[in-house]
Amino acid sequence: VSLGECLTEKSGKINLGMEGILLMGAMTAFGVSDLTGSPWLGVLAAAVVGLILGALHAWLTQQPAVNDVAAGIAMIIFGSGLAFFFGKRFVAPMAPQLPLLNLGQWSHVPAVESALRISPLFFIGIASSFLLNWIFTRTSWGLQVRAAGDDPQAARALGINVNAVRFVAITIGGALA
């Protein structure tokens, strides 16, 4: 979520609705994992739902006289409401989970062993943060995102379509959430 919001804010917008996107993504991941038996498919489905809700927020905030904060609060309520509505049927079951990496096998202390059972998504998140930093500093799209966020008028003068850059950044930010 923090990487998605970082990308969104670098583009010059703010998405307070990440909590709603997170809840809807979590419900989707759980539901898809439960229905298909594949937790990785659940992660992919959560990213797609985040992408869709991020695109909705991006579209809303590009409209005239729409406040980013108000749209974000609306996204919290919308995403939370959808998650609770669709998630009611998944209250009792236990969905398949991602396999944990057991990095504490060397220890004989149960608390240490338990603390070192880590989800692979943790390592994907760390790799994503380095990738995002590389994108911001080494690619033309990353520079366009930073320009759109730092000085939209100067970015427009350089021929950058600020609205398109922000739309893509907010949408990808939602998928990361």
VMD Tcl script that draws the C-alpha trace (Angstrom):
set ca {
  {0.00 0.00 0.00}
  {2.81 2.38 0.87}
  {4.51 1.80 -2.47}
  {1.24 2.45 -4.30}
  {0.68 5.66 -2.38}
  {4.30 6.68 -2.98}
  {3.76 6.32 -6.72}
  {0.47 8.22 -6.53}
  {1.95 11.07 -4.52}
  {5.00 11.34 -6.79}
  {2.56 12.09 -9.59}
  {1.10 14.99 -7.61}
  {-2.10 13.39 -6.33}
  {-3.11 11.78 -3.05}
  {-5.25 8.67 -2.65}
  {-6.67 8.44 0.83}
  {-8.86 5.62 -0.49}
  {-6.03 3.09 -0.28}
  {-7.65 1.56 2.79}
  {-10.80 0.78 0.82}
  {-8.71 -0.59 -2.05}
  {-6.74 -2.70 0.44}
  {-9.90 -4.15 1.99}
  {-11.45 -4.94 -1.38}
  {-8.19 -6.48 -2.59}
  {-7.86 -8.59 0.55}
  {-11.45 -9.83 0.25}
  {-10.91 -10.61 -3.43}
  {-7.67 -12.47 -2.74}
  {-9.33 -14.52 -0.02}
  {-12.41 -15.26 -2.12}
  {-10.48 -16.24 -5.24}
  {-8.06 -18.36 -3.18}
  {-10.97 -20.12 -1.52}
  {-12.86 -20.73 -4.78}
  {-9.88 -21.79 -6.91}
  {-7.52 -23.28 -4.34}
  {-4.70 -21.10 -5.66}
  {-3.41 -18.33 -3.37}
  {-1.25 -16.89 -6.18}
  {-4.35 -16.49 -8.33}
  {-5.89 -14.69 -5.37}
  {-2.94 -12.27 -5.25}
  {-3.31 -11.62 -8.98}
  {-7.07 -11.04 -8.62}
  {-6.42 -8.59 -5.77}
  {-4.01 -6.64 -7.98}
  {-6.61 -6.50 -10.77}
  {-9.29 -5.24 -8.37}
  {-6.81 -2.66 -7.05}
  {-6.07 -1.63 -10.62}
  {-9.78 -1.14 -11.33}
  {-10.43 0.83 -8.12}
  {-7.26 2.85 -8.70}
  {-8.47 3.69 -12.21}
  {-11.82 4.76 -10.75}
  {-10.07 7.05 -8.26}
  {-7.77 8.39 -10.99}
  {-10.75 9.17 -13.22}
  {-12.62 10.86 -10.37}
  {-9.71 13.07 -9.36}
  {-9.16 14.21 -12.95}
  {-12.67 15.70 -13.08}
  {-13.05 19.46 -12.60}
  {-13.74 20.60 -9.03}
  {-13.16 17.14 -7.50}
  {-11.09 17.21 -4.36}
  {-8.51 14.42 -3.93}
  {-9.23 14.11 -0.21}
  {-13.00 13.89 -0.63}
  {-12.64 11.36 -3.46}
  {-10.26 9.31 -1.30}
  {-12.68 9.24 1.62}
  {-15.43 8.17 -0.77}
  {-13.15 5.37 -2.01}
  {-12.61 4.18 1.58}
  {-16.36 3.94 2.11}
  {-16.96 2.41 -1.34}
  {-14.17 -0.18 -1.10}
  {-15.03 -1.11 2.49}
  {-18.71 -1.45 1.70}
  {-18.04 -3.63 -1.35}
  {-15.61 -5.80 0.60}
  {-18.08 -6.36 3.43}
  {-20.97 -6.98 1.01}
  {-19.15 -9.51 -1.18}
  {-17.13 -10.98 1.69}
  {-20.09 -12.15 3.78}
  {-20.13 -15.55 2.13}
  {-16.45 -16.08 2.99}
  {-16.72 -15.54 6.75}
  {-16.39 -19.16 7.87}
  {-14.05 -20.93 5.41}
  {-10.27 -21.06 5.53}
  {-8.80 -20.22 2.13}
  {-5.51 -21.70 0.94}
  {-2.57 -19.56 1.94}
  {0.72 -18.78 0.28}
  {3.50 -21.12 1.37}
  {5.66 -19.47 4.01}
  {9.44 -19.50 3.80}
  {10.81 -21.05 6.96}
  {13.99 -19.09 7.64}
  {14.14 -19.99 11.34}
  {14.92 -23.69 11.05}
  {18.31 -23.08 12.63}
  {16.72 -21.97 15.92}
  {15.34 -24.18 18.66}
  {13.35 -21.32 20.15}
  {9.72 -21.59 18.99}
  {9.18 -17.82 19.04}
  {12.19 -17.26 16.76}
  {11.10 -20.04 14.41}
  {7.59 -18.58 14.23}
  {8.86 -15.02 13.66}
  {11.05 -16.19 10.79}
  {8.24 -17.87 8.85}
  {7.91 -15.19 6.18}
  {5.50 -14.74 3.30}
  {7.08 -14.50 -0.16}
  {5.06 -11.30 -0.63}
  {7.43 -9.66 1.87}
  {10.37 -10.22 -0.47}
  {8.30 -9.19 -3.49}
  {7.51 -5.93 -1.64}
  {11.17 -5.27 -0.93}
  {12.11 -5.97 -4.55}
  {9.25 -3.71 -5.68}
  {10.58 -0.82 -3.60}
  {13.99 -1.07 -5.28}
  {12.30 -1.39 -8.68}
  {10.15 1.67 -8.01}
  {13.23 3.66 -6.96}
  {14.99 2.59 -10.16}
  {11.94 3.59 -12.22}
  {11.82 7.04 -10.58}
  {15.51 7.72 -11.13}
  {16.44 5.89 -14.33}
  {13.47 5.79 -16.71}
  {11.79 8.47 -18.76}
  {8.37 7.48 -17.41}
  {9.66 7.85 -13.85}
  {10.97 11.29 -14.68}
  {7.61 12.19 -16.21}
  {5.83 11.07 -13.03}
  {8.17 13.19 -10.93}
  {7.76 16.17 -13.26}
  {3.97 15.85 -13.18}
  {4.05 15.84 -9.40}
  {6.70 18.52 -8.85}
  {5.59 21.12 -11.40}
  {2.63 20.25 -13.64}
  {2.87 23.48 -15.64}
  {6.53 22.90 -16.49}
  {5.74 19.28 -17.38}
  {2.99 20.45 -19.75}
  {5.44 22.93 -21.30}
  {7.78 20.00 -21.97}
  {4.97 18.19 -23.79}
  {4.12 15.72 -21.01}
  {0.46 14.77 -20.79}
  {0.15 15.31 -17.02}
  {-3.37 13.87 -16.79}
  {-2.35 10.66 -18.57}
  {0.78 10.25 -16.44}
  {-1.22 10.79 -13.26}
  {-3.95 8.40 -14.40}
  {-1.44 5.61 -15.03}
  {0.44 6.31 -11.78}
  {-2.72 6.28 -9.65}
  {-3.98 3.13 -11.38}
  {-0.71 1.25 -10.86}
  {-0.65 2.58 -7.29}
  {-4.04 0.98 -6.73}
  {-2.77 -2.34 -8.09}
  {0.19 -2.19 -5.71}
  {-2.20 -1.61 -2.82}
}
mol new
graphics top color blue
foreach p $ca { graphics top sphere $p radius 0.5 }
foreach p [lrange $ca 0 end-1] q [lrange $ca 1 end] { graphics top cylinder $p $q radius 0.2 }
display resetview
